Amino acid sequence: MKPQNILLDGDNVKLCDFGFAKQMSASTQFLNSIKGTPLYIAPEIIQKKSYTSKVDVWSLGIILYELATGRPPFYATTVHLLTPKILYEMIKYPSSMSPTLRDLIDYMLKKAPDKRYDW
């Protein structure tokens, strides 16, 4: 999930994802490409571990942080530099963020999925 996958229409909010859409010919047997936008990928996906819907909780936490601050909590110019930030870096919260919002985002962005909020 990423901001581009959230569609707003008046009072309606819809989620969509065309990230897996690929043009295929009759001779195409397999697709080999990385799926997802690196800024929003949960640690367990980066580590190639099995995962649950908690990866979407992670992505929504990233989006909420970005909505509140105007920037993502983890940022780098390359995926190579971004990966260790997602895996190991602590999130820096602005002092202006409400404690309630910080607590919500903090539990959505727990590195360990078993400690992360669930739907």
Backbone as CSV, one residue per row, in Angstrom:
resi,resn,N_x,N_y,N_z,CA_x,CA_y,CA_z,C_x,C_y,C_z
1,MET,0.848,-1.166,0.000,0.000,0.000,0.000,0.900,1.238,0.000
2,LYS,0.497,2.245,-0.758,1.205,3.515,-0.801,0.179,4.592,-1.134
3,PRO,0.500,5.865,-0.944,-0.493,6.916,-1.175,-1.133,6.878,-2.561
4,GLN,-0.383,6.465,-3.571,-0.920,6.414,-4.923,-2.008,5.345,-5.074
5,ASN,-2.113,4.434,-4.102,-3.120,3.378,-4.147,-4.396,3.753,-3.401
6,ILE,-4.481,4.970,-2.891,-5.663,5.419,-2.161,-6.438,6.382,-3.057
7,LEU,-7.644,5.990,-3.396,-8.486,6.797,-4.279,-9.578,7.457,-3.455
8,LEU,-9.737,8.769,-3.617,-10.749,9.528,-2.898,-11.790,10.026,-3.879
9,ASP,-13.060,9.834,-3.526,-14.174,10.284,-4.361,-15.266,10.771,-3.422
10,GLY,-15.246,12.053,-3.123,-16.213,12.588,-2.170,-15.986,11.973,-0.803
11,ASP,-17.001,11.287,-0.273,-16.893,10.631,1.025,-16.387,9.194,0.917
12,ASN,-16.091,8.741,-0.279,-15.658,7.362,-0.493,-14.142,7.272,-0.569
13,VAL,-13.608,6.247,0.068,-12.185,5.938,-0.004,-12.074,4.523,-0.538
14,LYS,-11.279,4.362,-1.581,-11.077,3.037,-2.168,-9.585,2.758,-2.261
15,LEU,-9.242,1.496,-2.046,-7.860,1.063,-2.182,-7.716,0.294,-3.484
16,CYS,-6.641,0.556,-4.199,-6.379,-0.151,-5.447,-4.888,-0.427,-5.529
17,ASP,-4.523,-1.333,-6.386,-3.109,-1.605,-6.596,-2.929,-2.204,-7.978
18,PHE,-2.206,-1.483,-8.817,-1.913,-1.979,-10.152,-0.447,-2.371,-10.267
19,GLY,0.222,-2.546,-9.131,1.641,-2.871,-9.115,1.978,-4.194,-9.766
20,PHE,1.041,-5.115,-9.798,1.301,-6.410,-10.407,0.833,-6.456,-11.854
21,ALA,0.285,-5.374,-12.363,-0.196,-5.365,-13.747,1.007,-5.366,-14.694
22,LYS,1.057,-6.331,-15.564,2.134,-6.450,-16.542,1.544,-6.900,-17.860
23,GLN,2.112,-6.406,-18.939,1.690,-6.863,-20.256,2.393,-8.189,-20.528
24,MET,1.608,-9.173,-20.899,2.152,-10.495,-21.156,1.750,-10.945,-22.548
25,SER,2.638,-11.697,-23.169,2.313,-12.281,-24.466,1.964,-13.756,-24.258
26,ALA,1.550,-14.421,-25.302,1.196,-15.831,-25.207,2.401,-16.688,-24.824
27,SER,3.612,-16.210,-25.111,4.809,-16.995,-24.811,5.378,-16.723,-23.413
28,THR,4.809,-15.763,-22.664,5.313,-15.443,-21.331,4.938,-16.546,-20.354
29,GLN,5.954,-17.115,-19.682,5.690,-18.169,-18.699,5.844,-17.654,-17.272
30,PHE,6.864,-16.835,-17.003,7.125,-16.336,-15.663,7.451,-14.853,-15.722
31,LEU,7.139,-14.158,-14.640,7.529,-12.763,-14.495,8.565,-12.688,-13.377
32,ASN,9.639,-11.994,-13.615,10.687,-11.838,-12.609,10.905,-10.364,-12.344
33,SER,10.247,-9.853,-11.317,10.463,-8.459,-10.940,10.105,-8.276,-9.481
34,ILE,10.733,-7.280,-8.862,10.448,-6.958,-7.468,9.108,-6.240,-7.413
35,LYS,8.280,-6.632,-6.460,6.960,-6.029,-6.311,6.962,-5.093,-5.108
36,GLY,6.390,-3.927,-5.269,6.256,-2.999,-4.155,7.104,-1.759,-4.322
37,THR,6.727,-0.726,-3.610,7.469,0.524,-3.592,8.362,0.510,-2.360
38,PRO,9.670,0.625,-2.518,10.593,0.437,-1.399,10.290,1.264,-0.148
39,LEU,9.833,2.497,-0.287,9.578,3.329,0.892,8.519,2.742,1.814
40,TYR,7.649,1.901,1.300,6.494,1.407,2.051,6.575,-0.086,2.370
41,ILE,7.682,-0.740,2.045,7.818,-2.185,2.239,8.201,-2.496,3.682
42,ALA,7.485,-3.457,4.256,7.727,-3.888,5.631,9.037,-4.679,5.736
43,PRO,9.647,-4.656,6.925,10.922,-5.357,7.111,10.875,-6.837,6.740
44,GLU,9.781,-7.522,7.055,9.737,-8.958,6.776,9.752,-9.268,5.279
45,ILE,9.270,-8.348,4.460,9.348,-8.546,3.009,10.789,-8.359,2.543
46,ILE,11.441,-7.332,3.067,12.851,-7.092,2.725,13.696,-8.305,3.099
47,GLN,13.389,-8.913,4.251,14.153,-10.062,4.730,13.713,-11.371,4.084
48,LYS,12.769,-11.282,3.155,12.254,-12.444,2.429,11.697,-13.509,3.361
49,LYS,11.028,-13.048,4.418,10.356,-13.943,5.350,8.895,-14.066,4.950
50,SER,8.215,-15.073,5.471,6.781,-15.167,5.220,6.115,-13.999,5.937
51,TYR,4.970,-13.575,5.412,4.325,-12.401,5.990,2.818,-12.519,5.932
52,THR,2.177,-11.650,6.714,0.715,-11.621,6.826,0.218,-10.237,6.413
53,SER,-1.044,-9.979,6.685,-1.618,-8.669,6.367,-1.008,-7.552,7.213
54,LYS,-0.178,-7.903,8.189,0.494,-6.871,8.987,1.460,-6.034,8.141
55,VAL,1.838,-6.530,6.964,2.661,-5.706,6.070,1.859,-4.490,5.597
56,ASP,0.539,-4.644,5.482,-0.308,-3.509,5.102,-0.480,-2.534,6.257
57,VAL,-0.474,-3.050,7.488,-0.498,-2.167,8.668,0.769,-1.322,8.665
58,TRP,1.907,-1.947,8.361,3.182,-1.220,8.256,3.064,-0.104,7.215
59,SER,2.609,-0.449,6.030,2.507,0.537,4.947,1.583,1.695,5.334
60,LEU,0.470,1.375,5.979,-0.439,2.432,6.419,0.215,3.314,7.485
61,GLY,1.026,2.718,8.343,1.777,3.510,9.331,2.739,4.476,8.660
62,ILE,3.397,4.021,7.597,4.295,4.893,6.831,3.496,6.046,6.227
63,ILE,2.330,5.735,5.672,1.481,6.763,5.061,1.019,7.766,6.112
64,LEU,0.585,7.297,7.274,0.142,8.216,8.335,1.277,9.138,8.772
65,TYR,2.478,8.573,8.929,3.634,9.393,9.291,3.875,10.461,8.227
66,GLU,3.806,10.044,6.977,4.033,10.970,5.870,2.956,12.059,5.818
67,LEU,1.712,11.689,6.081,0.633,12.684,6.110,0.839,13.688,7.236
68,ALA,1.327,13.210,8.373,1.512,14.078,9.544,2.740,14.970,9.446
69,THR,3.778,14.516,8.740,5.045,15.254,8.731,5.439,15.816,7.372
70,GLY,4.833,15.281,6.307,5.203,15.732,4.969,6.368,14.965,4.374
71,ARG,6.852,13.952,5.087,7.968,13.140,4.577,7.860,11.734,5.162
72,PRO,8.428,10.737,4.486,8.394,9.379,5.032,9.381,9.253,6.201
73,PRO,9.154,8.299,7.097,10.066,8.146,8.240,11.442,7.607,7.853
74,PHE,11.500,6.858,6.760,12.768,6.317,6.272,12.940,6.789,4.838
75,TYR,14.083,7.417,4.563,14.300,7.915,3.214,15.774,7.776,2.859
76,ALA,16.030,7.413,1.622,17.390,7.353,1.085,17.289,7.489,-0.429
77,THR,18.399,7.785,-1.054,18.411,7.997,-2.504,18.480,6.697,-3.294
78,THR,18.822,5.585,-2.620,18.859,4.292,-3.299,18.229,3.233,-2.400
79,VAL,17.784,2.145,-3.002,17.237,1.027,-2.235,18.319,0.435,-1.336
80,HIS,19.545,0.401,-1.825,20.672,-0.134,-1.049,20.854,0.642,0.263
81,LEU,20.674,1.951,0.242,20.798,2.769,1.448,19.513,2.757,2.281
82,LEU,18.374,2.557,1.634,17.089,2.557,2.331,16.881,1.299,3.168
83,THR,17.300,0.164,2.654,17.055,-1.124,3.313,17.515,-1.157,4.776
84,PRO,18.757,-0.785,5.105,19.155,-0.836,6.518,18.372,0.153,7.390
85,LYS,17.914,1.240,6.810,17.114,2.189,7.582,15.790,1.553,7.998
86,ILE,15.136,0.887,7.055,13.868,0.218,7.362,14.092,-0.887,8.381
87,LEU,15.169,-1.635,8.236,15.419,-2.777,9.110,15.890,-2.402,10.512
88,TYR,16.677,-1.313,10.643,17.359,-1.072,11.917,17.176,0.325,12.517
89,GLU,16.865,1.311,11.713,16.825,2.684,12.227,15.567,2.947,13.049
90,MET,15.735,3.670,14.151,14.597,4.086,14.962,13.928,5.289,14.283
91,ILE,12.630,5.391,14.444,11.883,6.488,13.843,12.073,7.737,14.691
92,LYS,12.293,8.843,14.016,12.403,10.135,14.693,11.068,10.862,14.536
93,TYR,10.415,11.136,15.663,9.132,11.821,15.638,9.326,13.296,15.958
94,PRO,8.652,14.185,15.213,8.744,15.610,15.551,8.057,15.873,16.880
95,SER,8.578,16.812,17.646,7.994,17.128,18.958,6.574,17.671,18.835
96,SER,6.229,18.188,17.666,4.892,18.738,17.458,3.819,17.660,17.256
97,MET,4.228,16.392,17.057,3.262,15.322,16.840,2.580,14.972,18.165
98,SER,1.268,14.794,18.114,0.531,14.456,19.333,0.979,13.085,19.841
99,PRO,1.003,12.921,21.159,1.396,11.623,21.722,0.484,10.479,21.256
100,THR,-0.784,10.754,21.048,-1.719,9.723,20.602,-1.367,9.254,19.198
101,LEU,-1.100,10.197,18.288,-0.733,9.830,16.920,0.612,9.121,16.908
102,ARG,1.528,9.614,17.700,2.857,8.976,17.770,2.726,7.537,18.253
103,ASP,1.909,7.299,19.262,1.716,5.956,19.792,1.106,5.033,18.735
104,LEU,0.106,5.531,18.018,-0.531,4.748,16.958,0.490,4.362,15.890
105,ILE,1.207,5.351,15.376,2.192,5.092,14.321,3.298,4.182,14.831
106,ASP,3.733,4.410,16.059,4.810,3.608,16.627,4.437,2.124,16.656
107,TYR,3.190,1.809,17.018,2.767,0.406,17.056,2.479,-0.148,15.665
108,MET,2.192,0.705,14.712,2.009,0.251,13.336,3.351,-0.041,12.674
109,LEU,4.412,0.607,13.165,5.733,0.478,12.556,6.717,-0.302,13.425
110,LYS,6.211,-1.234,14.198,7.103,-2.118,14.944,7.833,-3.004,13.936
111,LYS,9.132,-3.112,14.091,9.931,-3.909,13.159,9.529,-5.387,13.215
112,ALA,9.223,-5.879,14.401,8.807,-7.274,14.574,7.297,-7.369,14.357
113,PRO,6.864,-8.133,13.370,5.429,-8.215,13.075,4.573,-8.673,14.253
114,ASP,5.112,-9.536,15.125,4.327,-10.023,16.247,4.071,-8.938,17.298
115,LYS,4.819,-7.831,17.230,4.602,-6.702,18.143,3.785,-5.583,17.482
116,ARG,3.587,-5.688,16.181,2.875,-4.677,15.396,1.367,-4.833,15.546
117,TYR,0.664,-3.706,15.504,-0.791,-3.756,15.521,-1.304,-4.617,14.373
118,ASP,-2.456,-5.189,14.589,-3.140,-5.979,13.568,-4.419,-5.246,13.224
119,TRP,-5.065,-5.665,12.172,-6.310,-5.003,11.769,-7.371,-5.203,12.825
